[in-house]
Amino acid sequence: MAMTDERARAATAGAEMGEEMGEEMGEEPGDGPTDAAAAAAEPAIGRLLELTVTDLALIERLRLELAPGLNVFTGETGAGKSLLIDALGLAVGARADS
């Protein structure tokens, strides 16, 4: 129980610090979301929602839905992490090797 109270105080202190920094930058209190739930509820401009890959090297077909926030690709050597990064590059206009 003490750990939960400690985390709650840390979260409150972090939110207050964020509000103070916003005030220093000329923002009024309440101008932006103060918690992760409110931030996730607002639509993110330019956020990648999904990556679909077909016939790229060893990938025959893949549909990858990305979550809001940070997405991390992990896996063993040869699992295809770099292929996903290459597919993302192609999606934003990189040139493909023949």
PETA-V281745 format. One line per field, one symbol per residue. phi: phi as a letter, one per 40 degrees, with the letter a starting at -180 (. if undefined). psi: psi as a letter, one per 20 degrees, with the letter a starting at -180 (. if undefined). burial: I if it has 24 or more other C-alpha atoms within 12 Angstrom, else O. A space follows every 10 residues. Layout:
BEGIN
phi = ???
psi = ???
burial = ???
END
This chain:
BEGIN
phi = .ccccccccc cccccccccc cccccgccdg cbcbbccccc cccccgccca bbbbfbfccc aabbcbccgc bbbbicdgch dccccccccc cchccccc
psi = hhgggghggg gghgggghgg hhhhjjqqpj hrqirhghhh hppppjpohq pppplodiog ppooppqqbp pppqrrpjhj ghhggghggh hjjqpqq.
burial = OOOOOOOOOO OOOOOOOOOO OOOOOOOOOO OOOIOOOOOO OOOOOOOOOO IOIOOOOOOO OOOOOOOOOO OOOOOOOOOO OOIIOOIOOO OOOOOOOO
END
